[in-house]
Amino acid sequence: MNQDVVTPPDTLFVKQQMQRQRVAIADAQFDLSLNALAGSPLETPVMPGAAKRAGGGVTFADAPETPAGPQAPRTSGQVVSDILLYTNPPLTYVAAAAGALVLAGAWFATRGGHGVTLLTALAYLLLADLALNLFRSLVSKHWYESAGWADSDWAEAAAQRAAASVAALARLHDRYLMCRDPTVALKVAARLWAVATLGHFLSMWSLAVLVYVTAFTLPAAYTAHREAVQRAYTGACASASARWEALGLSRKHKALALALALGCLWLRSGWNTRLVALLVGALAVRCQLKPAEVDRIIAIAEPYTQSVRKRASRMSVYAQDFALRTTGGKTHMR
């Protein structure tokens, strides 16, 4: 006896969903076969509405662009580079005009016909500040209290900037003047010597104007002709090095040539040039020393430096005791 089996509604719903999925899978397989035969790019799954079909492929022309995050602020070095390299010509022209005005104002303040010296100008500025503070104390209590320098934000910011500047200056000193690399120290000494020699022919204002004009002309010109300048510089250095090596001088010959050059400078120059020449000569000799030779020199000189340090410490104690006895204070000596 046959009985009709009643299918539950949930089972019917599941069968309908499976049938729809089979139809979708079959359509996808058919599209995949067509794309493979036609050689067109396959469709890339993207967010709805982010792309549109174009010839069987996908174009992202209508895809919404991802908003870029906040850009990092430009550093002062990048701004200076943009100014000197004419990346933003209006900004370069404004900076050049402002620099010219600052130089002209500084020259008039120091060398103009006003007859006011630097000390007099400083005294007048302090008197003007005193007069302004007197006026503030009479017209507004809040204005007067907010005019102090000790707890102001700008004073704290200036102190932090000064501390950062001192730290940066100390790092530059340790990098270039500690003689950690003899070759770098020799280059620094030669350049400082050139600056000192240039100072004999140019005044401070002439040097400032020269630096100002060079800053707005030389970097841009070098950037425009960088390859040619580097090629010429490399060729000149290679030629000079090849000729120097072709001489085949030993260390003794090099030392003799250096001694002759220093002797000529000693006879023909003043004391400042003699001392600088001796420093440059010592750095040149230091560049030729091997690490074992440097360690040998330190081992010989170390006992003498310790003795000098002890004597200097003892003399410092004696000087402090003498100062305390002179002023009537207690002494370290018994």
PyMOL commands that set and color helices and strands:
alter all, ss='L'
color gray80, all
select helices_A, chain A and resi 9-38+76-84+89-111+118-139+141-145+153-176+182-199+204-215+218-224+226-246+251-268+271-288+291-327
alter helices_A, ss='H'
color red, helices_A
select strands_A, chain A and resi 52-54+57-59
alter strands_A, ss='S'
color yellow, strands_A
deselect
rebuild
show_as cartoon
